[in-house]
């Protein structure tokens, strides 16, 4: 099943609506508000999915959200929607993400937030503060 080009999804954690313009397989969808993952295996239990017949935009909304085929309108103006099989939609995106994660060779000790130690510049950097003429010991 091809991945739709745009996605409107209600966050399972905080409930805010997220509009993702371009869904790219292999890139996880993250909530703009709470930073939780938007697409997970338990999404099928709490959400329903619809796809616009004209522009293929996907709508993944909580089951209690009022969405009526024929009355609700897409951003393109269409009122024609088809059911979206959430289990296939999520599994397609998750399998791509898992495949990319397994290809990473960074190891468990890799930290994306902090650069590795640079032994050559560390001494010079500390010497700048140690040799401060305005500081008296």
Buried (B, 14 or more C-beta within 10 A) or exposed (E): EEBBEBBBBBBBBEEEBBEBEEBEBEEBBBBEEEEEBBBBEEBBEBBBBBBBEEBBBBBBBBEEEEBEEEEBEBEEEBBEBEEBBBEEBBBBBBEBBEEEEEEEEEEEEEEEEEEEEEEEEEEEEEEEEEEEEEEEE
